[in-house]
Amino acid sequence: MNLILLYPDDFVREGLVSLSGRRADHVREVHQADVGRRLRVGILNGRVGEGIITEREGDRLSLEVSLTEDPPPPLPVTLLLALPRPKCFRRILQCVTAMGVKRIALFGAYRVEKSYWNSPWLEADALRDQMVLGLEQARDAVLPEITRHMLFKPFVEDDLPELTKGSRCWVAHPGTSRTSPAVPGGQVSLAVGPEGGFTDYELELLLAHQFEMVSLGPRILRTEHVVPALLGRWCGSVP
């Protein structure tokens, strides 16, 4: 936990928070912090800064906090992701949150199992837990926005034009010889298909909507590997 994420209910008064539970346990057991220790903190969906431990009493900690900085800039990528196996998506979500992705659209495709959409791992609280872990890792405070689109054709024809407006549109596909540029410049919309890939029809529909195929070379990677591999090529483009 590289940042202690705060919530409005943590505040006793302006500038003073009281922590218990997982976060307080982490500060005591992992940071081994005592009164006077300075820690990185941030308010959910707001600014970040510094907290100073002013009191330890039982399982509770009190911190004086000053939130004076903006969180890290977001990665200029909208991630369009065919819904993976939910346990796999849990790992992907934590990773891409840490990398700075702020907009994620989950969509269905021919090779996406319909049962995935009913998984408890996709419930709002479960998704939020993974995103919080990603924010704490990256010293960020702003949650990504996640939308769901179960049907592929309506998603591409009705929703994609608005989601991808003003961006360069790429679809990850191992069948192309064009490798992904290291620094794309400007906003990017990246579509990543399911395990087994897009069908020919799905790929043609994306190409008809101004998407360009890119790859990481001849190797075929799992979704949970290809997503951070592509995003990692672009992290250096964020100022």
C-alpha positions as protocol buffer text, in pm:
chain_id: "A"
residue {
  index: 1
  type: MET
  ca { x: 0 y: 0 z: 0 }
}
residue {
  index: 2
  type: ASN
  ca { x: 194 y: 301 z: -129 }
}
residue {
  index: 3
  type: LEU
  ca { x: -92 y: 542 z: -60 }
}
residue {
  index: 4
  type: ILE
  ca { x: -354 y: 539 z: 215 }
}
residue {
  index: 5
  type: LEU
  ca { x: -683 y: 600 z: 36 }
}
residue {
  index: 6
  type: LEU
  ca { x: -926 y: 809 z: 239 }
}
residue {
  index: 7
  type: TYR
  ca { x: -1304 y: 838 z: 224 }
}
residue {
  index: 8
  type: PRO
  ca { x: -1532 y: 1123 z: 337 }
}
residue {
  index: 9
  type: ASP
  ca { x: -1653 y: 916 z: 635 }
}
residue {
  index: 10
  type: ASP
  ca { x: -1295 y: 894 z: 766 }
}
residue {
  index: 11
  type: PHE
  ca { x: -1288 y: 1265 z: 849 }
}
residue {
  index: 12
  type: VAL
  ca { x: -1353 y: 1361 z: 1210 }
}
residue {
  index: 13
  type: ARG
  ca { x: -1315 y: 1725 z: 1112 }
}
residue {
  index: 14
  type: GLU
  ca { x: -1141 y: 1911 z: 832 }
}
residue {
  index: 15
  type: GLY
  ca { x: -781 y: 1794 z: 814 }
}
residue {
  index: 16
  type: LEU
  ca { x: -817 y: 1511 z: 1068 }
}
residue {
  index: 17
  type: VAL
  ca { x: -901 y: 1149 z: 988 }
}
residue {
  index: 18
  type: SER
  ca { x: -951 y: 840 z: 1199 }
}
residue {
  index: 19
  type: LEU
  ca { x: -864 y: 499 z: 1052 }
}
residue {
  index: 20
  type: SER
  ca { x: -938 y: 143 z: 1158 }
}
residue {
  index: 21
  type: GLY
  ca { x: -955 y: -197 z: 991 }
}
residue {
  index: 22
  type: ARG
  ca { x: -742 y: -298 z: 692 }
}
residue {
  index: 23
  type: ARG
  ca { x: -574 y: 39 z: 638 }
}
residue {
  index: 24
  type: ALA
  ca { x: -482 y: 91 z: 1002 }
}
residue {
  index: 25
  type: ASP
  ca { x: -354 y: -267 z: 1026 }
}
residue {
  index: 26
  type: HIS
  ca { x: -136 y: -209 z: 719 }
}
residue {
  index: 27
  type: VAL
  ca { x: 12 y: 111 z: 862 }
}
residue {
  index: 28
  type: ARG
  ca { x: 98 y: -62 z: 1191 }
}
residue {
  index: 29
  type: GLU
  ca { x: 213 y: -400 z: 1061 }
}
residue {
  index: 30
  type: VAL
  ca { x: 369 y: -325 z: 721 }
}
residue {
  index: 31
  type: HIS
  ca { x: 482 y: 37 z: 752 }
}
residue {
  index: 32
  type: GLN
  ca { x: 547 y: -18 z: 1125 }
}
residue {
  index: 33
  type: ALA
  ca { x: 462 y: 347 z: 1164 }
}
residue {
  index: 34
  type: ASP
  ca { x: 422 y: 527 z: 1494 }
}
residue {
  index: 35
  type: VAL
  ca { x: 319 y: 876 z: 1602 }
}
residue {
  index: 36
  type: GLY
  ca { x: 496 y: 1140 z: 1393 }
}
residue {
  index: 37
  type: ARG
  ca { x: 540 y: 920 z: 1083 }
}
residue {
  index: 38
  type: ARG
  ca { x: 450 y: 1084 z: 751 }
}
residue {
  index: 39
  type: LEU
  ca { x: 254 y: 881 z: 495 }
}
residue {
  index: 40
  type: ARG
  ca { x: 121 y: 939 z: 145 }
}
residue {
  index: 41
  type: VAL
  ca { x: -257 y: 979 z: 147 }
}
residue {
  index: 42
  type: GLY
  ca { x: -531 y: 1070 z: -98 }
}
residue {
  index: 43
  type: ILE
  ca { x: -905 y: 1129 z: -92 }
}
residue {
  index: 44
  type: LEU
  ca { x: -1110 y: 904 z: -320 }
}
residue {
  index: 45
  type: ASN
  ca { x: -1166 y: 1076 z: -656 }
}
residue {
  index: 46
  type: GLY
  ca { x: -982 y: 1382 z: -532 }
}
residue {
  index: 47
  type: ARG
  ca { x: -639 y: 1515 z: -442 }
}
residue {
  index: 48
  type: VAL
  ca { x: -339 y: 1348 z: -279 }
}
residue {
  index: 49
  type: GLY
  ca { x: -89 y: 1467 z: -21 }
}
residue {
  index: 50
  type: GLU
  ca { x: 58 y: 1380 z: 315 }
}
residue {
  index: 51
  type: GLY
  ca { x: -74 y: 1249 z: 646 }
}
residue {
  index: 52
  type: ILE
  ca { x: 105 y: 1264 z: 981 }
}
residue {
  index: 53
  type: ILE
  ca { x: 12 y: 1011 z: 1249 }
}
residue {
  index: 54
  type: THR
  ca { x: -92 y: 1205 z: 1557 }
}
residue {
  index: 55
  type: GLU
  ca { x: -233 y: 927 z: 1776 }
}
residue {
  index: 56
  type: ARG
  ca { x: -243 y: 548 z: 1811 }
}
residue {
  index: 57
  type: GLU
  ca { x: -513 y: 409 z: 2037 }
}
residue {
  index: 58
  type: GLY
  ca { x: -602 y: 40 z: 2025 }
}
residue {
  index: 59
  type: ASP
  ca { x: -681 y: -52 z: 1664 }
}
residue {
  index: 60
  type: ARG
  ca { x: -739 y: 307 z: 1555 }
}
residue {
  index: 61
  type: LEU
  ca { x: -505 y: 570 z: 1412 }
}
residue {
  index: 62
  type: SER
  ca { x: -551 y: 945 z: 1383 }
}
residue {
  index: 63
  type: LEU
  ca { x: -380 y: 1142 z: 1106 }
}
residue {
  index: 64
  type: GLU
  ca { x: -354 y: 1510 z: 1029 }
}
residue {
  index: 65
  type: VAL
  ca { x: -380 y: 1529 z: 650 }
}
residue {
  index: 66
  type: SER
  ca { x: -294 y: 1790 z: 389 }
}
residue {
  index: 67
  type: LEU
  ca { x: -419 y: 1722 z: 35 }
}
residue {
  index: 68
  type: THR
  ca { x: -226 y: 1969 z: -179 }
}
residue {
  index: 69
  type: GLU
  ca { x: -140 y: 1780 z: -500 }
}
residue {
  index: 70
  type: ASP
  ca { x: -319 y: 1649 z: -805 }
}
residue {
  index: 71
  type: PRO
  ca { x: -310 y: 1271 z: -856 }
}
residue {
  index: 72
  type: PRO
  ca { x: -91 y: 1130 z: -1136 }
}
residue {
  index: 73
  type: PRO
  ca { x: -217 y: 1212 z: -1487 }
}
residue {
  index: 74
  type: PRO
  ca { x: -431 y: 942 z: -1646 }
}
residue {
  index: 75
  type: LEU
  ca { x: -309 y: 721 z: -1926 }
}
residue {
  index: 76
  type: PRO
  ca { x: -464 y: 857 z: -2249 }
}
residue {
  index: 77
  type: VAL
  ca { x: -626 y: 522 z: -2331 }
}
residue {
  index: 78
  type: THR
  ca { x: -984 y: 400 z: -2339 }
}
residue {
  index: 79
  type: LEU
  ca { x: -967 y: 23 z: -2290 }
}
residue {
  index: 80
  type: LEU
  ca { x: -1230 y: -172 z: -2485 }
}
residue {
  index: 81
  type: LEU
  ca { x: -1210 y: -522 z: -2345 }
}
residue {
  index: 82
  type: ALA
  ca { x: -1401 y: -835 z: -2442 }
}
residue {
  index: 83
  type: LEU
  ca { x: -1507 y: -969 z: -2105 }
}
residue {
  index: 84
  type: PRO
  ca { x: -1243 y: -1223 z: -1991 }
}
residue {
  index: 85
  type: ARG
  ca { x: -1296 y: -1498 z: -1737 }
}
residue {
  index: 86
  type: PRO
  ca { x: -1403 y: -1301 z: -1426 }
}
residue {
  index: 87
  type: LYS
  ca { x: -1113 y: -1415 z: -1206 }
}
residue {
  index: 88
  type: CYS
  ca { x: -876 y: -1313 z: -1485 }
}
residue {
  index: 89
  type: PHE
  ca { x: -1052 y: -978 z: -1519 }
}
residue {
  index: 90
  type: ARG
  ca { x: -1001 y: -917 z: -1149 }
}
residue {
  index: 91
  type: ARG
  ca { x: -624 y: -925 z: -1202 }
}
residue {
  index: 92
  type: ILE
  ca { x: -645 y: -718 z: -1521 }
}
residue {
  index: 93
  type: LEU
  ca { x: -858 y: -454 z: -1351 }
}
residue {
  index: 94
  type: GLN
  ca { x: -618 y: -408 z: -1062 }
}
residue {
  index: 95
  type: CYS
  ca { x: -327 y: -382 z: -1307 }
}
residue {
  index: 96
  type: VAL
  ca { x: -480 y: -134 z: -1551 }
}
residue {
  index: 97
  type: THR
  ca { x: -606 y: 81 z: -1264 }
}
residue {
  index: 98
  type: ALA
  ca { x: -249 y: 103 z: -1132 }
}
residue {
  index: 99
  type: MET
  ca { x: -129 y: 193 z: -1483 }
}
residue {
  index: 100
  type: GLY
  ca { x: -366 y: 489 z: -1504 }
}
residue {
  index: 101
  type: VAL
  ca { x: -652 y: 373 z: -1730 }
}
residue {
  index: 102
  type: LYS
  ca { x: -963 y: 573 z: -1640 }
}
residue {
  index: 103
  type: ARG
  ca { x: -1221 y: 444 z: -1887 }
}
residue {
  index: 104
  type: ILE
  ca { x: -1297 y: 77 z: -1946 }
}
residue {
  index: 105
  type: ALA
  ca { x: -1574 y: -64 z: -2164 }
}
residue {
  index: 106
  type: LEU
  ca { x: -1648 y: -434 z: -2122 }
}
residue {
  index: 107
  type: PHE
  ca { x: -1823 y: -593 z: -2416 }
}
residue {
  index: 108
  type: GLY
  ca { x: -1953 y: -928 z: -2530 }
}
residue {
  index: 109
  type: ALA
  ca { x: -1828 y: -1120 z: -2830 }
}
residue {
  index: 110
  type: TYR
  ca { x: -1889 y: -1458 z: -2991 }
}
residue {
  index: 111
  type: ARG
  ca { x: -1617 y: -1624 z: -2782 }
}
residue {
  index: 112
  type: VAL
  ca { x: -1723 y: -1459 z: -2453 }
}
residue {
  index: 113
  type: GLU
  ca { x: -1920 y: -1699 z: -2232 }
}
residue {
  index: 114
  type: LYS
  ca { x: -2258 y: -1548 z: -2146 }
}
residue {
  index: 115
  type: SER
  ca { x: -2231 y: -1685 z: -1792 }
}
residue {
  index: 116
  type: TYR
  ca { x: -1939 y: -1451 z: -1724 }
}
residue {
  index: 117
  type: TRP
  ca { x: -2178 y: -1155 z: -1699 }
}
residue {
  index: 118
  type: ASN
  ca { x: -2348 y: -1312 z: -1393 }
}
residue {
  index: 119
  type: SER
  ca { x: -2029 y: -1367 z: -1195 }
}
residue {
  index: 120
  type: PRO
  ca { x: -2012 y: -1221 z: -841 }
}
residue {
  index: 121
  type: TRP
  ca { x: -1664 y: -1092 z: -938 }
}
residue {
  index: 122
  type: LEU
  ca { x: -1844 y: -836 z: -1158 }
}
residue {
  index: 123
  type: GLU
  ca { x: -2060 y: -696 z: -879 }
}
residue {
  index: 124
  type: ALA
  ca { x: -1995 y: -330 z: -804 }
}
residue {
  index: 125
  type: ASP
  ca { x: -1830 y: -388 z: -464 }
}
residue {
  index: 126
  type: ALA
  ca { x: -1599 y: -659 z: -601 }
}
residue {
  index: 127
  type: LEU
  ca { x: -1487 y: -437 z: -889 }
}
residue {
  index: 128
  type: ARG
  ca { x: -1434 y: -143 z: -656 }
}
residue {
  index: 129
  type: ASP
  ca { x: -1216 y: -354 z: -423 }
}
residue {
  index: 130
  type: GLN
  ca { x: -978 y: -438 z: -710 }
}
residue {
  index: 131
  type: MET
  ca { x: -967 y: -79 z: -834 }
}
residue {
  index: 132
  type: VAL
  ca { x: -888 y: 46 z: -483 }
}
residue {
  index: 133
  type: LEU
  ca { x: -593 y: -197 z: -463 }
}
residue {
  index: 134
  type: GLY
  ca { x: -467 y: -61 z: -795 }
}
residue {
  index: 135
  type: LEU
  ca { x: -497 y: 300 z: -677 }
}
residue {
  index: 136
  type: GLU
  ca { x: -315 y: 224 z: -351 }
}
residue {
  index: 137
  type: GLN
  ca { x: -32 y: 60 z: -544 }
}
residue {
  index: 138
  type: ALA
  ca { x: 12 y: 351 z: -787 }
}
residue {
  index: 139
  type: ARG
  ca { x: -41 y: 641 z: -545 }
}
residue {
  index: 140
  type: ASP
  ca { x: -348 y: 743 z: -738 }
}
residue {
  index: 141
  type: ALA
  ca { x: -691 y: 840 z: -606 }
}
residue {
  index: 142
  type: VAL
  ca { x: -928 y: 850 z: -904 }
}
residue {
  index: 143
  type: LEU
  ca { x: -1137 y: 541 z: -983 }
}
residue {
  index: 144
  type: PRO
  ca { x: -1181 y: 429 z: -1343 }
}
residue {
  index: 145
  type: GLU
  ca { x: -1525 y: 435 z: -1502 }
}
residue {
  index: 146
  type: ILE
  ca { x: -1652 y: 96 z: -1620 }
}
residue {
  index: 147
  type: THR
  ca { x: -1937 y: 42 z: -1865 }
}
residue {
  index: 148
  type: ARG
  ca { x: -2088 y: -289 z: -1984 }
}
residue {
  index: 149
  type: HIS
  ca { x: -2212 y: -380 z: -2330 }
}
residue {
  index: 150
  type: MET
  ca { x: -2326 y: -740 z: -2366 }
}
residue {
  index: 151
  type: LEU
  ca { x: -2402 y: -745 z: -2741 }
}
residue {
  index: 152
  type: PHE
  ca { x: -2116 y: -690 z: -2985 }
}
residue {
  index: 153
  type: LYS
  ca { x: -2291 y: -542 z: -3290 }
}
residue {
  index: 154
  type: PRO
  ca { x: -2496 y: -278 z: -3098 }
}
residue {
  index: 155
  type: PHE
  ca { x: -2184 y: -194 z: -2899 }
}
residue {
  index: 156
  type: VAL
  ca { x: -1977 y: -125 z: -3211 }
}
residue {
  index: 157
  type: GLU
  ca { x: -2248 y: 52 z: -3408 }
}
residue {
  index: 158
  type: ASP
  ca { x: -2422 y: 250 z: -3131 }
}
residue {
  index: 159
  type: ASP
  ca { x: -2174 y: 302 z: -2845 }
}
residue {
  index: 160
  type: LEU
  ca { x: -1825 y: 302 z: -2997 }
}
residue {
  index: 161
  type: PRO
  ca { x: -1861 y: 628 z: -3194 }
}
residue {
  index: 162
  type: GLU
  ca { x: -1911 y: 823 z: -2872 }
}
residue {
  index: 163
  type: LEU
  ca { x: -1659 y: 623 z: -2666 }
}
residue {
  index: 164
  type: THR
  ca { x: -1383 y: 666 z: -2924 }
}
residue {
  index: 165
  type: LYS
  ca { x: -1453 y: 1023 z: -3036 }
}
residue {
  index: 166
  type: GLY
  ca { x: -1130 y: 1218 z: -3094 }
}
residue {
  index: 167
  type: SER
  ca { x: -904 y: 914 z: -3047 }
}
residue {
  index: 168
  type: ARG
  ca { x: -688 y: 687 z: -3258 }
}
residue {
  index: 169
  type: CYS
  ca { x: -861 y: 348 z: -3269 }
}
residue {
  index: 170
  type: TRP
  ca { x: -655 y: 30 z: -3253 }
}
residue {
  index: 171
  type: VAL
  ca { x: -751 y: -336 z: -3223 }
}
residue {
  index: 172
  type: ALA
  ca { x: -495 y: -583 z: -3089 }
}
residue {
  index: 173
  type: HIS
  ca { x: -469 y: -872 z: -3331 }
}
residue {
  index: 174
  type: PRO
  ca { x: -178 y: -1115 z: -3369 }
}
residue {
  index: 175
  type: GLY
  ca { x: -247 y: -1169 z: -3737 }
}
residue {
  index: 176
  type: THR
  ca { x: -102 y: -835 z: -3845 }
}
residue {
  index: 177
  type: SER
  ca { x: 264 y: -753 z: -3904 }
}
residue {
  index: 178
  type: ARG
  ca { x: 221 y: -396 z: -3780 }
}
residue {
  index: 179
  type: THR
  ca { x: 355 y: -364 z: -3426 }
}
residue {
  index: 180
  type: SER
  ca { x: 216 y: -118 z: -3177 }
}
residue {
  index: 181
  type: PRO
  ca { x: 404 y: 215 z: -3166 }
}
residue {
  index: 182
  type: ALA
  ca { x: 580 y: 285 z: -2837 }
}
residue {
  index: 183
  type: VAL
  ca { x: 439 y: 638 z: -2811 }
}
residue {
  index: 184
  type: PRO
  ca { x: 106 y: 681 z: -2989 }
}
residue {
  index: 185
  type: GLY
  ca { x: 56 y: 1054 z: -2924 }
}
residue {
  index: 186
  type: GLY
  ca { x: -288 y: 1182 z: -2823 }
}
residue {
  index: 187
  type: GLN
  ca { x: -585 y: 974 z: -2712 }
}
residue {
  index: 188
  type: VAL
  ca { x: -607 y: 607 z: -2804 }
}
residue {
  index: 189
  type: SER
  ca { x: -895 y: 359 z: -2796 }
}
residue {
  index: 190
  type: LEU
  ca { x: -761 y: 4 z: -2766 }
}
residue {
  index: 191
  type: ALA
  ca { x: -983 y: -297 z: -2835 }
}
residue {
  index: 192
  type: VAL
  ca { x: -869 y: -634 z: -2701 }
}
residue {
  index: 193
  type: GLY
  ca { x: -1063 y: -946 z: -2792 }
}
residue {
  index: 194
  type: PRO
  ca { x: -1149 y: -1260 z: -2596 }
}
residue {
  index: 195
  type: GLU
  ca { x: -933 y: -1568 z: -2546 }
}
residue {
  index: 196
  type: GLY
  ca { x: -944 y: -1728 z: -2891 }
}
residue {
  index: 197
  type: GLY
  ca { x: -962 y: -1391 z: -3063 }
}
residue {
  index: 198
  type: PHE
  ca { x: -1224 y: -1201 z: -3258 }
}
residue {
  index: 199
  type: THR
  ca { x: -1419 y: -1378 z: -3530 }
}
residue {
  index: 200
  type: ASP
  ca { x: -1363 y: -1258 z: -3886 }
}
residue {
  index: 201
  type: TYR
  ca { x: -1701 y: -1082 z: -3876 }
}
residue {
  index: 202
  type: GLU
  ca { x: -1616 y: -898 z: -3551 }
}
residue {
  index: 203
  type: LEU
  ca { x: -1277 y: -791 z: -3681 }
}
residue {
  index: 204
  type: GLU
  ca { x: -1426 y: -667 z: -4009 }
}
residue {
  index: 205
  type: LEU
  ca { x: -1688 y: -466 z: -3821 }
}
residue {
  index: 206
  type: LEU
  ca { x: -1421 y: -296 z: -3610 }
}
residue {
  index: 207
  type: LEU
  ca { x: -1210 y: -220 z: -3918 }
}
residue {
  index: 208
  type: ALA
  ca { x: -1519 y: -69 z: -4083 }
}
residue {
  index: 209
  type: HIS
  ca { x: -1544 y: 167 z: -3784 }
}
residue {
  index: 210
  type: GLN
  ca { x: -1197 y: 317 z: -3830 }
}
residue {
  index: 211
  type: PHE
  ca { x: -1000 y: 70 z: -3620 }
}
residue {
  index: 212
  type: GLU
  ca { x: -647 y: -26 z: -3724 }
}
residue {
  index: 213
  type: MET
  ca { x: -486 y: -359 z: -3638 }
}
residue {
  index: 214
  type: VAL
  ca { x: -171 y: -364 z: -3423 }
}
residue {
  index: 215
  type: SER
  ca { x: 19 y: -644 z: -3253 }
}
residue {
  index: 216
  type: LEU
  ca { x: 313 y: -715 z: -3026 }
}
residue {
  index: 217
  type: GLY
  ca { x: 474 y: -942 z: -3283 }
}
residue {
  index: 218
  type: PRO
  ca { x: 429 y: -1309 z: -3374 }
}
residue {
  index: 219
  type: ARG
  ca { x: 362 y: -1440 z: -3024 }
}
residue {
  index: 220
  type: ILE
  ca { x: 4 y: -1496 z: -2910 }
}
residue {
  index: 221
  type: LEU
  ca { x: -43 y: -1388 z: -2548 }
}
residue {
  index: 222
  type: ARG
  ca { x: -321 y: -1432 z: -2297 }
}
residue {
  index: 223
  type: THR
  ca { x: -549 y: -1135 z: -2237 }
}
residue {
  index: 224
  type: GLU
  ca { x: -407 y: -1073 z: -1890 }
}
residue {
  index: 225
  type: HIS
  ca { x: -59 y: -1046 z: -2047 }
}
residue {
  index: 226
  type: VAL
  ca { x: -129 y: -857 z: -2367 }
}
residue {
  index: 227
  type: VAL
  ca { x: -322 y: -574 z: -2197 }
}
residue {
  index: 228
  type: PRO
  ca { x: -40 y: -459 z: -1963 }
}
residue {
  index: 229
  type: ALA
  ca { x: 218 y: -529 z: -2235 }
}
residue {
  index: 230
  type: LEU
  ca { x: 47 y: -283 z: -2472 }
}
residue {
  index: 231
  type: LEU
  ca { x: -28 y: -25 z: -2204 }
}
residue {
  index: 232
  type: GLY
  ca { x: 329 y: -46 z: -2079 }
}
residue {
  index: 233
  type: ARG
  ca { x: 454 y: 74 z: -2419 }
}
residue {
  index: 234
  type: TRP
  ca { x: 254 y: 394 z: -2372 }
}
residue {
  index: 235
  type: CYS
  ca { x: 313 y: 479 z: -2007 }
}
residue {
  index: 236
  type: GLY
  ca { x: 615 y: 692 z: -2099 }
}
residue {
  index: 237
  type: SER
  ca { x: 396 y: 916 z: -2316 }
}
residue {
  index: 238
  type: VAL
  ca { x: 215 y: 1056 z: -2009 }
}
residue {
  index: 239
  type: PRO
  ca { x: 374 y: 1385 z: -1900 }
}
